[in-house]
Each structure stands twice: as C-alpha cells, then as structure tokens.
Amino acid sequence: MKIPIDKFESYLKNKNLKDRTLKNYIYYLNKFQVYDAFSQETISRFLSLPQNRNTVSRGFLVNFKKFLMVNYKELNLSEEQYKDIASIELPQLTGRAKERLINPIPHDQIPLLENPLNSEKLKLMLLISYYGGLRLGELLKINILSFNWDLWGKDVSKMGELKVFGKGDKEGIALLPSELMKRIGTYIKQNKFNGLNDKIFYSKGSIDNAARAWQLRLREAGINSGITKLDDNKQPIKETVVHPHRLRHSWGSHLINDKHLDIREVQEVLRHSSIQSTQIYTQIDKEKLKERLS
C-alpha cells in the first residue's frame, strides 16, 4: 500500500519521538510499502522475514496501525477498511519485552573504565552518564546552560543539578556530585565554545554519528579495563560488554543495593515515568542471599 511518507513522518514528529526512532520507522514504512494492504496476512509476511524480527519493526507496526486509524479519512480509506484495520491483532507487539537480568558494574570498578579513556571529554562523558544515570540521548544534548551554575556556586560543597531531556523530550533533573561539577566547570573554561547553547560533547556531524562514536569508545574501554570478558576466541562476551545503558543500570543498582534508597527515590533519580521501569533494580543479589541463608 502506498502511504505518503511525509504524512506518516509528520504524525511521528507530533509524538515527540527521538530522531533515530523516527528514521527507523520511516525505513520500515518504505519496506512495508511493497504490500498492497495493511492486514493480518501482510503483517505476518512482513514479520516472517528475519531482518524484520526486532522490536523496532514491531514498534513501527504499532504506530503505523494507529496512524492509519487516526487519519483514515484523510487517506481516503473507507469505513470498511477502517474496521478491518481496527480488528487487526498485534498480540506479539503490544506486550512488554521480557526483562533481562541486569549485570551491573560494581561502583568501585567505574574508575577502571575511566583510565583507558584518553581525554577529559571522554572521562566526563563516562562520569556524567554514570552519576547522572543518563540515557545516551540525554548525554549528547547537554549544553553549558544545562547546569545550575548560579545556584550551585552559592555552595559548591553540595550536589549540582543538570537539566536533561529524555524520551519524548521530557524534561528532568539529574544530580551530580560536587567534585564532578568542579571538573565540568574546569573543562568548559578550558575549551572555547561559541555560545552558551553549544553542546559540550559534540559539535560536528549528526547526533547519531556522535552516539556511535561514544558507544565504540565505551566498548573499547570496557575491554581494556578488563570489565568486559572475552571468550576463547577473544570475542567480547555479550553480557559483559560496557554500553551507555549499562552505566545507567549500574547506577540504579548502586542506589538500591549500596545507598539503600527506596524504589520511589530511585524512580525520581532516574526519571522513570513508571515505577515498573524502576523495579528491575530491586532484584535480589543471589550471592548476598546465599550468605544470609548459609
């Protein structure tokens, strides 16, 4: 079926999706356009292809169905077509993906990750990601004015605040240790930025390229620090690979297990809209349980 790409793109932009997600959904729309209809049969055929068996393509289908139902008149679809689309079931698409047990990096091993990073910029990206519990997109959107310099300057012994923009550009506040704030301030003073709105961690190219570059540097740091384990073929073992979201997971686990914050406090720190997202950090430490039961 042929759907104007610009109309679907406009619909997605109104949902405040990340640029990367929007591009991915447009990519899958182009792939789906080979079918003559949006139906249970074409969806099954689409998902039968190995390259389409992933959460992004499934997310596209969910959003595409909603788009068709909301705009069916503008798209010149009949009432009968609307009813057919509305009756389509996407049971495998609507449930939450099975949560994996997280593999947090122990708090005292974070300095091991910092050592292989060869610039203050990369070291700060690591530390802000960890201590702020930042998502990758939140990290790369930081500019000079994201920090509460005026308020923090009145008492630099206290934690500073960092304004971040998360999923759907939802605004939130991340808290950073005072020593880290001092390092950030020094870094900004030593580097020449054109304006207060300049992003401090990337300036040229697309944000996607900056994201991939940081993921690669972090992956390499994980290997060089020994935190990432290698198999017999010298390949990284997937569960031990260091990536941006693992840092966020590690901070959440540290807050629960070492700082003993309650789940509502951790929800606030990590800026989760739902308490269910925070519950992953409350899994029982099996080794500690063995000690208590022995």
NUPAMI-977302 format. One record per residue (C-alpha): residue in one letter; x, y, z. Coordinates in steps of 0.1 Angstrom, whole numbers, plus 2048, in hexadecimal, padded with zeros to 3 digits. Each point is the difference from the previous one (the first is absolute). Layout:
REM NUPAMI-977302
+---------+-----+-----+-----+
! residuo !   u !   v !   w !
+---------+-----+-----+-----+
!       A !   X !   Y !   Z !
...
+---------+-----+-----+-----+
END
This chain:
REM NUPAMI-977302
+---------+-----+-----+-----+
! residuo !   u !   v !   w !
+---------+-----+-----+-----+
!       M ! 800 ! 800 ! 800 !
!       K ! 80C ! 823 ! 7F8 !
!       I ! 7FF ! 819 ! 81C !
!       P ! 810 ! 822 ! 7FD !
!       I ! 81F ! 7FF ! 814 !
!       D ! 7FE ! 824 ! 80A !
!       K ! 7DE ! 7FB ! 811 !
!       F ! 80D ! 7E3 ! 815 !
!       E ! 81F ! 813 ! 808 !
!       S ! 7EC ! 81E ! 80C !
!       Y ! 7EA ! 7E9 ! 815 !
!       L ! 820 ! 7F2 ! 811 !
!       K ! 80F ! 822 ! 806 !
!       N ! 7E0 ! 80A ! 813 !
!       K ! 807 ! 7E3 ! 817 !
!       N ! 822 ! 80F ! 809 !
!       L ! 813 ! 7E1 ! 7F7 !
!       K ! 825 ! 7FF ! 7FF !
!       D ! 80F ! 809 ! 7DE !
!       R ! 810 ! 7DD ! 7FF !
!       T ! 7DF ! 7EF ! 807 !
!       L ! 7EE ! 816 ! 7E6 !
!       K ! 81A ! 7F7 ! 7E5 !
!       N ! 7FD ! 7DB ! 808 !
!       Y ! 7DA ! 801 ! 7FD !
!       I ! 802 ! 811 ! 7DF !
!       Y ! 819 ! 7E5 ! 7F5 !
!       Y ! 7E7 ! 7E5 ! 808 !
!       L ! 7E4 ! 813 ! 7F0 !
!       N ! 813 ! 7FF ! 7DF !
!       K ! 805 ! 7DB ! 804 !
!       F ! 7DB ! 7FA ! 808 !
!       Q ! 7F5 ! 814 ! 7E2 !
!       V ! 805 ! 7E1 ! 7EA !
!       Y ! 7E0 ! 7F1 ! 80E !
!       D ! 7DE ! 80A ! 7F2 !
!       A ! 7EF ! 803 ! 821 !
!       F ! 804 ! 802 ! 826 !
!       S ! 7F1 ! 7DF ! 80A !
!       Q ! 806 ! 7E2 ! 817 !
!       E ! 80F ! 7ED ! 7E2 !
!       T ! 818 ! 81C ! 7F5 !
!       I ! 80C ! 805 ! 824 !
!       S ! 807 ! 7DB ! 803 !
!       R ! 813 ! 801 ! 7DF !
!       F ! 813 ! 81F ! 80B !
!       L ! 80A ! 7F1 ! 822 !
!       S ! 80A ! 7DE ! 7F0 !
!       L ! 81F ! 811 ! 7F1 !
!       P ! 81D ! 7FC ! 818 !
!       Q ! 80C ! 824 ! 7FB !
!       N ! 7DE ! 80C ! 80C !
!       R ! 7FF ! 7EB ! 820 !
!       N ! 80A ! 81B ! 819 !
!       T ! 7EF ! 818 ! 819 !
!       V ! 805 ! 81E ! 7E9 !
!       S ! 7ED ! 7F1 ! 7E3 !
!       R ! 7E5 ! 7F6 ! 818 !
!       G ! 7FE ! 822 ! 80F !
!       F ! 7FC ! 80D ! 7DC !
!       L ! 7E2 ! 7E9 ! 7FB !
!       V ! 7EF ! 80C ! 820 !
!       N ! 805 ! 825 ! 7F6 !
!       F ! 7F6 ! 7FA ! 7DC !
!       K ! 7DF ! 7F0 ! 80A !
!       K ! 7F8 ! 81D ! 817 !
!       F ! 80A ! 818 ! 7E4 !
!       L ! 7E8 ! 7EF ! 7E7 !
!       M ! 7E3 ! 801 ! 819 !
!       V ! 805 ! 824 ! 809 !
!       N ! 804 ! 80C ! 7DC !
!       Y ! 7EA ! 7E8 ! 7ED !
!       K ! 7E9 ! 81B ! 7F1 !
!       E ! 81D ! 815 ! 7F5 !
!       L ! 810 ! 7E1 ! 7F0 !
!       N ! 7DF ! 7F9 ! 7EE !
!       L ! 7FB ! 7DF ! 812 !
!       S ! 7DD ! 7F3 ! 802 !
!       E ! 7EC ! 7F9 ! 820 !
!       E ! 804 ! 7DB ! 7F7 !
!       Q ! 826 ! 803 ! 7FD !
!       Y ! 800 ! 813 ! 821 !
!       K ! 7EE ! 7E3 ! 811 !
!       D ! 817 ! 7E6 ! 7F1 !
!       I ! 81F ! 813 ! 80D !
!       A ! 7F0 ! 805 ! 822 !
!       S ! 7FA ! 7DB ! 803 !
!       I ! 824 ! 7F6 ! 7F9 !
!       E ! 810 ! 7F0 ! 81E !
!       L ! 824 ! 807 ! 809 !
!       P ! 804 ! 7EA ! 81F !
!       Q ! 825 ! 7FA ! 7FC !
!       L ! 806 ! 826 ! 7FC !
!       T ! 7ED ! 80F ! 81D !
!       G ! 80E ! 7EE ! 81E !
!       R ! 820 ! 80B ! 811 !
!       A ! 81F ! 7EE ! 7F6 !
!       K ! 80C ! 7E7 ! 819 !
!       E ! 817 ! 812 ! 818 !
!       R ! 824 ! 7F3 ! 801 !
!       L ! 812 ! 7FE ! 821 !
!       I ! 817 ! 81D ! 801 !
!       N ! 826 ! 7FC ! 804 !
!       P ! 80A ! 81F ! 813 !
!       I ! 824 ! 80C ! 802 !
!       P ! 80B ! 802 ! 824 !
!       H ! 803 ! 824 ! 80C !
!       D ! 825 ! 7FC ! 809 !
!       Q ! 808 ! 7F5 ! 7DC !
!       I ! 7F4 ! 820 ! 7EF !
!       P ! 823 ! 80F ! 804 !
!       L ! 80E ! 7E3 ! 7EC !
!       L ! 7EB ! 80B ! 7E3 !
!       E ! 80C ! 823 ! 803 !
!       N ! 825 ! 7F7 ! 7FD !
!       P ! 800 ! 7F4 ! 7DB !
!       L ! 7ED ! 81F ! 7F4 !
!       N ! 81B ! 817 ! 7F2 !
!       S ! 7F0 ! 823 ! 804 !
!       E ! 7EE ! 814 ! 81B !
!       K ! 7E2 ! 802 ! 7E9 !
!       L ! 7FC ! 7DB ! 7FE !
!       K ! 806 ! 7FC ! 825 !
!       L ! 7E5 ! 819 ! 808 !
!       M ! 7E8 ! 7EF ! 7E8 !
!       L ! 805 ! 7E0 ! 814 !
!       L ! 7FC ! 810 ! 822 !
!       I ! 7E2 ! 816 ! 7F7 !
!       S ! 7EF ! 7E2 ! 7F0 !
!       Y ! 805 ! 7EB ! 81F !
!       Y ! 7FB ! 818 ! 81D !
!       G ! 7E3 ! 811 ! 7ED !
!       G ! 7F0 ! 7DF ! 7F6 !
!       L ! 7FE ! 80F ! 7DD !
!       R ! 7F2 ! 7F1 ! 7E0 !
!       L ! 816 ! 804 ! 7E2 !
!       G ! 7EA ! 81A ! 7F0 !
!       E ! 7FF ! 814 ! 820 !
!       L ! 826 ! 800 ! 802 !
!       L ! 805 ! 80E ! 7DC !
!       K ! 7E6 ! 81C ! 804 !
!       I ! 813 ! 810 ! 81E !
!       N ! 80B ! 824 ! 7FB !
!       I ! 810 ! 81A ! 817 !
!       L ! 7DF ! 80D ! 80C !
!       S ! 7F4 ! 7DD ! 80A !
!       F ! 812 ! 803 ! 821 !
!       N ! 7F3 ! 816 ! 81D !
!       W ! 820 ! 813 ! 803 !
!       D ! 7F2 ! 81E ! 813 !
!       L ! 7EE ! 7EC ! 81B !
!       W ! 81C ! 7E7 ! 804 !
!       G ! 81A ! 81C ! 802 !
!       K ! 7F1 ! 80C ! 821 !
!       D ! 80B ! 7DF ! 810 !
!       V ! 817 ! 7EB ! 7EB !
!       S ! 802 ! 7E5 ! 81B !
!       K ! 7DD ! 7F5 ! 7F6 !
!       M ! 7F5 ! 7EC ! 7E3 !
!       G ! 7F9 ! 812 ! 7DF !
!       E ! 7E2 ! 7FD ! 7EA !
!       L ! 800 ! 7F7 ! 7DB !
!       K ! 7E1 ! 806 ! 7EA !
!       V ! 7FB ! 7E4 ! 7E8 !
!       F ! 7E7 ! 7F8 ! 7E4 !
!       G ! 7F6 ! 7DB ! 7FF !
!       K ! 7E7 ! 7EC ! 7ED !
!       G ! 7E8 ! 815 ! 7EC !
!       D ! 815 ! 81F ! 80B !
!       K ! 7F2 ! 7FC ! 823 !
!       E ! 813 ! 817 ! 817 !
!       G ! 811 ! 7F3 ! 81F !
!       I ! 81B ! 807 ! 81A !
!       A ! 81F ! 7EB ! 805 !
!       L ! 815 ! 805 ! 820 !
!       L ! 826 ! 801 ! 7FE !
!       P ! 81B ! 7FE ! 81B !
!       S ! 811 ! 821 ! 809 !
!       E ! 823 ! 7F4 ! 7F5 !
!       L ! 7F2 ! 7F6 ! 7DE !
!       M ! 7F0 ! 822 ! 7FD !
!       K ! 822 ! 810 ! 806 !
!       R ! 810 ! 7EB ! 7E5 !
!       I ! 7E4 ! 809 ! 7E7 !
!       G ! 805 ! 825 ! 808 !
!       T ! 825 ! 7FE ! 7FA !
!       Y ! 7FB ! 7ED ! 7E0 !
!       I ! 7E8 ! 81B ! 7F3 !
!       K ! 818 ! 81C ! 809 !
!       Q ! 81D ! 7EF ! 7EF !
!       N ! 7ED ! 7FA ! 7DF !
!       K ! 7F4 ! 81B ! 7E9 !
!       F ! 7DB ! 7FD ! 7FA !
!       N ! 7EF ! 819 ! 7E8 !
!       G ! 7E1 ! 805 ! 816 !
!       L ! 7EE ! 7F5 ! 81F !
!       N ! 7E9 ! 7E9 ! 7ED !
!       D ! 81D ! 7ED ! 7F0 !
!       K ! 7FF ! 7DA ! 806 !
!       I ! 81E ! 7F8 ! 815 !
!       F ! 806 ! 7DD ! 7F4 !
!       Y ! 7FB ! 802 ! 7DA !
!       S ! 801 ! 81D ! 7E8 !
!       K ! 803 ! 7F2 ! 7DD !
!       G ! 7EC ! 7E6 ! 7EC !
!       S ! 7E0 ! 7EF ! 80B !
!       I ! 7F7 ! 7F5 ! 823 !
!       D ! 7FD ! 7DD ! 7F3 !
!       N ! 825 ! 800 ! 7F6 !
!       A ! 809 ! 80F ! 822 !
!       A ! 7EC ! 7E5 ! 811 !
!       R ! 811 ! 7E4 ! 7ED !
!       A ! 823 ! 80F ! 806 !
!       W ! 7F9 ! 801 ! 826 !
!       Q ! 7F2 ! 7DC ! 800 !
!       L ! 820 ! 7F4 ! 7EF !
!       R ! 817 ! 813 ! 818 !
!       L ! 7ED ! 7F2 ! 81E !
!       R ! 800 ! 7DD ! 7F2 !
!       E ! 826 ! 802 ! 7FB !
!       A ! 804 ! 80E ! 824 !
!       G ! 7ED ! 7E2 ! 80D !
!       I ! 818 ! 7E8 ! 7EE !
!       N ! 81F ! 813 ! 80A !
!       S ! 7F6 ! 803 ! 824 !
!       G ! 7F8 ! 7DA ! 803 !
!       I ! 7DC ! 807 ! 80A !
!       T ! 7F5 ! 7F1 ! 7DE !
!       K ! 80A ! 7DB ! 7FF !
!       L ! 80C ! 7EE ! 7E1 !
!       D ! 7F7 ! 7DD ! 7F6 !
!       D ! 818 ! 7E5 ! 7F3 !
!       N ! 800 ! 811 ! 7DE !
!       K ! 80A ! 822 ! 80F !
!       Q ! 7DD ! 80D ! 7F9 !
!       P ! 7ED ! 815 ! 81A !
!       I ! 7E6 ! 7ED ! 814 !
!       K ! 7DF ! 812 ! 7F9 !
!       E ! 7F4 ! 802 ! 824 !
!       T ! 821 ! 811 ! 80B !
!       V ! 803 ! 81A ! 7E4 !
!       V ! 7FF ! 824 ! 80D !
!       H ! 7E7 ! 817 ! 7EF !
!       P ! 7EF ! 821 ! 80A !
!       H ! 7E0 ! 7F0 ! 80E !
!       R ! 814 ! 7E8 ! 815 !
!       L ! 80F ! 81E ! 812 !
!       R ! 7DC ! 80C ! 808 !
!       H ! 7F7 ! 7DD ! 80C !
!       S ! 81F ! 7FF ! 816 !
!       W ! 7F8 ! 821 ! 810 !
!       G ! 7DC ! 7F5 ! 807 !
!       S ! 80D ! 7DF ! 810 !
!       H ! 819 ! 813 ! 815 !
!       L ! 7E5 ! 817 ! 80E !
!       I ! 7EB ! 7E3 ! 80A !
!       N ! 81A ! 7E7 ! 80D !
!       D ! 81B ! 817 ! 80D !
!       K ! 7EF ! 821 ! 808 !
!       H ! 7E0 ! 7EF ! 80B !
!       L ! 7E9 ! 819 ! 7EF !
!       D ! 7DC ! 7F4 ! 7FE !
!       I ! 7F1 ! 7F9 ! 7DE !
!       R ! 7ED ! 821 ! 7FF !
!       E ! 81F ! 814 ! 806 !
!       V ! 813 ! 7EC ! 7E4 !
!       Q ! 7E2 ! 807 ! 7E9 !
!       E ! 805 ! 825 ! 806 !
!       V ! 826 ! 7FF ! 7FB !
!       L ! 7FD ! 7EC ! 7E0 !
!       R ! 7E2 ! 814 ! 7F3 !
!       H ! 7EB ! 7E1 ! 7F9 !
!       S ! 7DC ! 809 ! 7F8 !
!       S ! 7F4 ! 7DE ! 80C !
!       I ! 80B ! 7EE ! 820 !
!       Q ! 800 ! 7E0 ! 7EC !
!       S ! 81F ! 80C ! 7EE !
!       T ! 812 ! 804 ! 821 !
!       Q ! 7F7 ! 7DE ! 80E !
!       I ! 81B ! 7EF ! 7EB !
!       Y ! 81A ! 80E ! 819 !
!       T ! 7F0 ! 7EF ! 81E !
!       Q ! 809 ! 7DD ! 7F5 !
!       I ! 810 ! 7ED ! 81D !
!       D ! 825 ! 7FC ! 801 !
!       K ! 803 ! 7DA ! 7FF !
!       E ! 823 ! 7FF ! 80F !
!       K ! 7F5 ! 815 ! 81E !
!       L ! 7E2 ! 7EA ! 804 !
!       K ! 816 ! 7E1 ! 800 !
!       E ! 815 ! 80F ! 81C !
!       R ! 7E1 ! 808 ! 815 !
!       L ! 7F1 ! 7DD ! 7FB !
!       S ! 820 ! 7ED ! 807 !
+---------+-----+-----+-----+
END
